[in-house]
């Protein structure tokens, strides 16, 4: 009888815990207002595929803890998890959610980083780096790769030790591509030899039919510190679910100037390095003075988009890497009421440029603009507003940190 009493008590505790979880979730959900995208001009169909990620807070505190929101043309959704399962799983990006729905078995156990996936009409590929620590080695890095054949539904997986991993301190995936039936994994490697740290950009090629590594190319190798200068490189953002033969790296040199009260960091040099995965050709793109002063926003596989704030306008300059020339710049009016300090988020996809600013509060509204890149016409403009906001509402701020086009 005693064991049944214990079993009943355990069940009661579980039921009570689940009940308290949902009660607390419901109570906390009411604390966050709803946000909508209000059309100002154009066709609302243009933002049907747009997804914004934002964080919200109220009052004078700048804490954004547990206030993640997802905003679409249908409204906003509190992404902190409405169930225990969702809380454990987290809130993956829309691209990952779609893959999980279509390829449930393949996606089981996979990470939620969009840069680790490649998809075309024939296959879905996933690549990650695993690190296993043991008593004899501080690090044991391995590539873990899985390929789903969409035609017959079969999955092939293989694991390969990272070459020269004895000197690797850190390694993570930045992109995955498929070129001529070879899987290309673009990684950032941090190595340490004789106390000197070096940041490297690598491209590892794999034969997916044999599960073997074909080549390991070091595209960039940069010592972290050179005197009072700090040099780093980053892969320019592009559309993750699109095949790209070209990569663009931004190499930046920051110089630290020591002053009496504080240190000041000045950007002293910036250059672009392009690399073609098919031809393996690498070249440096020379930037004009005007482009060097602009923000480097996005790369759609053939065109780099630069932008510069000029009052309430965003001046966009396309640069074609195929033609190696600058196209005519064009302006996008954001708002007549706001002076912007932070560059907007920009994504180019399917012949359209999507632009969104960051902040909605009592005085400011985040602006969403869609431009037809062929005609340069603004085909949609809207603003993110708080739904049903009372006139005497206290201070609040919605900060939009990300945008995705499904």
C-alpha positions in Angstrom: 0.0 0.0 0.0 2.9 2.3 0.8 4.4 2.0 -2.7 1.0 3.0 -4.2 0.9 6.0 -1.9 4.3 7.1 -3.1 3.4 6.6 -6.7 0.2 8.6 -6.2 2.2 11.4 -4.6 4.6 11.5 -7.5 1.8 11.7 -10.0 0.2 14.5 -7.9 3.4 16.5 -7.9 3.8 16.1 -11.6 0.2 17.2 -12.3 0.6 20.1 -10.0 3.9 21.2 -11.6 2.4 21.1 -15.1 -0.7 23.0 -13.9 1.5 25.7 -12.2 3.6 25.9 -15.4 0.5 26.7 -17.6 -0.9 29.1 -14.9 2.4 31.0 -14.8 2.7 31.0 -18.6 -0.8 32.4 -18.9 -0.2 35.1 -16.3 3.1 36.1 -17.8 1.7 36.1 -21.4 -0.8 38.8 -20.4 2.1 41.1 -19.5 3.2 41.5 -23.1 1.1 43.6 -25.5 0.5 42.6 -29.1 2.2 44.3 -32.1 0.9 44.5 -35.6 2.4 45.8 -38.9 0.2 48.7 -40.1 0.2 49.3 -43.8 0.9 52.9 -44.9 1.1 52.3 -48.7 1.5 49.6 -51.3 0.4 45.9 -51.4 0.3 44.1 -48.1 0.9 40.8 -49.9 4.6 41.9 -50.2 5.2 41.1 -46.5 3.3 37.8 -46.3 6.7 36.0 -46.1 8.4 38.5 -43.8 9.2 37.5 -40.2 10.6 39.8 -37.6 12.3 38.9 -34.3 12.1 41.4 -31.5 12.6 41.9 -27.7 10.3 43.9 -25.6 10.5 45.8 -22.2 8.5 48.3 -20.2 9.5 51.1 -17.9 12.9 52.6 -17.6 14.7 49.3 -17.2 16.5 48.1 -20.3 16.1 44.4 -19.5 14.9 42.3 -22.5 15.0 39.0 -20.6 12.4 36.5 -21.7 10.5 38.9 -24.0 11.2 37.4 -27.4 8.5 38.1 -29.9 7.9 37.0 -33.5 6.1 39.5 -35.7 4.5 38.7 -39.0 1.7 40.2 -41.2 -0.7 38.3 -39.0 0.4 40.0 -35.7 2.8 39.1 -32.9 3.4 36.0 -31.0 5.2 35.6 -27.6 8.0 33.2 -28.4 8.9 32.3 -24.8 7.1 29.0 -25.1 3.5 28.3 -24.4 4.1 24.7 -23.4 6.7 22.6 -21.6 7.8 20.9 -24.9 8.2 24.3 -26.6 10.2 25.6 -23.7 12.6 22.7 -23.9 12.8 22.8 -27.7 13.2 26.6 -27.8 12.0 28.7 -30.7 13.9 27.9 -33.9 14.0 30.3 -36.9 11.2 29.9 -39.4 13.4 28.1 -41.9 14.2 25.4 -39.2 10.6 25.1 -38.2 9.7 24.4 -41.8 12.4 21.8 -42.2 11.2 20.1 -38.9 7.7 19.9 -40.2 8.7 18.5 -43.7 11.6 16.2 -42.6 10.8 15.2 -39.0 13.0 12.1 -38.9 16.0 13.7 -40.5 15.8 16.8 -38.3 15.7 14.8 -35.1 18.8 15.6 -33.0 20.0 18.4 -35.4 20.9 21.9 -34.2 18.8 25.0 -34.9 21.4 27.1 -36.7 20.4 27.9 -40.2 24.0 28.2 -41.4 24.5 24.5 -40.9 21.9 23.5 -43.5 21.9 23.4 -47.3 18.9 22.4 -49.4 18.2 22.0 -53.1 15.7 20.0 -55.2 17.6 16.7 -54.6 18.9 16.7 -51.1 19.1 18.3 -47.7 22.5 18.5 -46.0 23.5 19.2 -42.4 27.0 19.8 -41.1 28.2 20.6 -37.6 31.4 20.5 -35.6 31.4 18.4 -32.4 33.9 18.7 -29.6 34.4 15.9 -27.1 36.7 16.5 -24.1 38.5 13.6 -22.6 41.2 13.2 -19.8 44.0 12.9 -22.4 43.1 15.6 -24.9 41.6 19.0 -24.1 39.8 19.0 -27.5 38.7 16.4 -30.0 37.0 18.2 -32.9 35.0 16.2 -35.5 32.8 17.0 -38.4 29.4 15.4 -38.3 27.6 15.4 -41.7 24.2 14.0 -42.7 22.7 13.9 -46.2 19.0 13.3 -46.9 18.3 12.0 -50.4 14.8 13.4 -51.2 14.2 11.0 -54.1 14.3 7.8 -52.0 14.2 9.2 -48.5 17.5 7.6 -47.4 19.9 9.3 -45.0 23.7 8.9 -45.1 25.8 10.2 -42.2 29.5 10.3 -41.5 32.0 11.7 -39.0 35.5 12.9 -39.8 38.2 14.2 -37.5 39.1 17.8 -38.1 42.5 18.1 -39.7 45.3 19.6 -37.5 42.8 19.9 -34.6 45.6 19.7 -32.1 46.2 23.4 -32.5 42.5 24.4 -32.9 41.1 26.3 -29.9 37.7 26.9 -31.4 35.9 26.1 -34.7 32.3 26.8 -35.8 30.3 26.6 -39.1 29.6 29.7 -41.0 28.0 28.3 -44.1 27.3 25.0 -46.0 27.1 24.8 -49.8 27.0 22.2 -52.5 29.1 22.6 -55.6 29.5 19.9 -58.3 28.4 17.1 -55.9 30.9 18.3 -53.3 29.8 19.5 -49.9 31.6 22.7 -48.9 31.8 23.6 -45.2 32.9 27.2 -44.5 34.2 27.5 -41.0 35.9 30.0 -38.6 38.9 28.4 -36.9 40.8 30.0 -34.0 44.2 28.4 -33.6 46.9 28.8 -31.0 50.6 28.2 -31.5 53.4 29.4 -29.2 50.9 31.6 -27.4 49.8 33.4 -30.5 46.1 33.3 -31.6 45.2 33.2 -35.2 41.8 33.5 -36.8 41.3 31.6 -40.0 38.6 31.1 -42.6 38.6 27.5 -43.9 36.7 25.7 -46.7 36.5 22.0 -46.2 35.4 19.9 -49.2 33.7 16.5 -48.8 32.9 13.7 -51.2 29.4 12.8 -50.1 29.4 9.5 -51.9 32.5 8.2 -50.0 32.1 10.3 -46.8 35.7 11.4 -47.1 37.3 14.9 -46.9 38.8 16.0 -50.3 40.5 19.3 -49.4 41.1 21.8 -46.7 41.8 25.4 -48.0 42.7 28.3 -45.8 41.2 31.4 -47.4 42.2 33.9 -44.7 44.7 33.7 -41.8 44.9 36.7 -39.5 46.8 37.2 -36.3 44.3 38.6 -33.7 46.6 41.3 -32.4 49.2 43.2 -34.2 50.6 45.8 -31.9 47.6 48.0 -30.9 45.6 46.9 -33.9 42.9 44.2 -33.8 42.1 42.5 -37.1 39.1 40.3 -37.8 37.1 38.9 -40.7 33.5 37.9 -41.1 31.4 36.2 -43.7 28.9 38.7 -45.2 25.3 37.7 -44.6 23.4 36.1 -47.4 20.3 34.0 -48.0 20.8 30.8 -46.1 18.5 28.5 -48.2 20.0 29.6 -51.5 22.9 28.0 -53.3 25.8 30.5 -53.7 29.1 29.8 -55.5 30.6 33.1 -54.3 31.5 34.1 -50.8 32.3 37.6 -49.5 34.5 38.2 -46.5 34.8 41.5 -44.7 38.2 42.1 -43.3 38.4 44.9 -40.8 41.3 46.4 -38.8 40.5 48.3 -35.6 43.1 50.5 -33.9 43.0 51.1 -30.2 44.0 54.6 -29.1 44.8 55.0 -25.5 43.5 58.3 -23.9 43.6 59.6 -20.4 40.0 58.7 -19.3 39.3 55.7 -21.7 40.4 53.8 -24.7 38.9 54.7 -28.1 38.7 52.2 -31.0 38.9 53.5 -34.5 38.3 51.6 -37.7 41.4 52.2 -39.7 41.0 49.8 -42.6 38.4 47.6 -44.3 38.5 45.5 -47.4 36.3 42.9 -49.1 37.6 39.5 -50.2 35.6 37.4 -52.7 36.1 33.7 -53.2 34.5 31.5 -55.8 33.8 28.0 -54.6 33.7 26.5 -58.1 36.8 28.2 -59.7 38.6 28.6 -56.3 39.6 32.1 -57.4 40.2 34.7 -54.7 40.4 38.4 -55.2 40.3 41.6 -53.1 37.6 44.1 -54.0 38.8 47.7 -54.0 36.3 50.0 -52.3 35.9 53.6 -53.3 36.0 56.2 -50.5 32.2 56.5 -50.6 31.7 52.8 -50.3 34.3 52.5 -47.5 32.2 54.9 -45.5 29.0 52.9 -46.0 27.5 50.0 -44.1 28.0 46.6 -45.8 24.6 45.0 -45.4 23.9 42.0 -47.6 25.0 39.7 -50.4 22.5 38.0 -52.7 25.0 35.8 -54.5 25.9 38.3 -57.2 25.4 41.8 -55.7 26.6 43.4 -52.5 24.3 46.0 -51.0 25.9 49.0 -49.3 23.9 51.6 -47.4 24.3 55.0 -45.7 21.9 57.0 -43.6 21.3 60.5 -44.8 18.9 62.2 -42.5 15.6 60.4 -42.8 16.7 58.6 -46.0 18.6 55.4 -46.5 20.9 55.6 -49.5 21.5 52.1 -51.0 24.4 51.4 -53.4 24.5 48.0 -55.2 27.8 46.6 -56.3 28.0 43.8 -58.8 30.9 41.4 -58.3 30.3 39.8 -61.7 30.7 43.2 -63.5 33.1 44.5 -60.8 31.3 47.8 -60.8 29.0 50.1 -58.7 25.4 50.4 -59.9 23.4 53.7 -59.5 22.5 54.4 -55.9 18.9 55.0 -54.8 17.2 56.5 -51.8 14.5 55.0 -49.5 12.5 57.4 -47.4 12.2 55.9 -43.9 10.4 58.6 -41.9 10.0 62.4 -41.7 9.9 62.4 -38.0 12.9 60.3 -36.8 16.7 60.7 -36.9 18.3 57.3 -37.1 21.4 56.4 -35.2 21.6 52.7 -36.2 21.6 51.3 -39.7 18.4 49.3 -40.7 18.4 45.6 -41.4 18.5 44.8 -45.1 17.7 41.6 -47.0 17.6 41.1 -50.8 15.5 38.2 -52.2 13.7 37.5 -55.4 14.3 40.9 -57.0 13.1 42.8 -53.9 14.9 44.7 -51.1 13.4 44.4 -47.6 14.4 47.1 -45.1 13.4 47.5 -41.5 14.4 49.9 -38.8 14.8 48.7 -35.2 12.7 50.6 -32.6 9.1 51.0 -31.7 8.2 53.0 -28.6 6.0 55.9 -27.6 7.8 58.3 -30.0 9.2 56.0 -32.7 7.8 53.4 -34.9 9.9 50.8 -36.7 9.5 51.2 -40.5 9.2 48.3 -43.0 9.9 49.0 -46.6 9.9 46.8 -49.7 11.6 48.0 -52.9 11.4 46.5 -56.4 15.1 46.3 -57.3 14.4 46.5 -61.1 12.3 49.6 -61.1 13.6 51.0 -57.7 10.0 51.8 -56.8 8.8 51.4 -53.2 6.0 48.7 -53.5 5.2 48.6 -49.8 5.7 50.6 -46.6 4.4 49.9 -43.2 5.2 50.4 -39.5 5.3 48.2 -36.5 2.8 49.5 -33.9 1.6 48.5 -30.5 -1.9 47.2 -30.8 -4.5 49.0 -28.6 -1.9 51.1 -26.8 -3.6 53.4 -24.2 -2.8 57.1 -24.3 -1.4 57.0 -20.8 0.8 54.0 -21.5 4.1 53.9 -19.6 7.5 53.8 -21.3 8.1 50.7 -23.4 10.4 49.7 -26.2 10.3 47.0 -28.9 13.7 46.3 -30.4 13.7 44.4 -33.7 17.0 42.5 -33.9 16.3 40.2 -36.9 14.4 39.8 -40.1 13.8 36.7 -42.3 12.1 36.2 -45.6 10.5 32.7 -45.8 
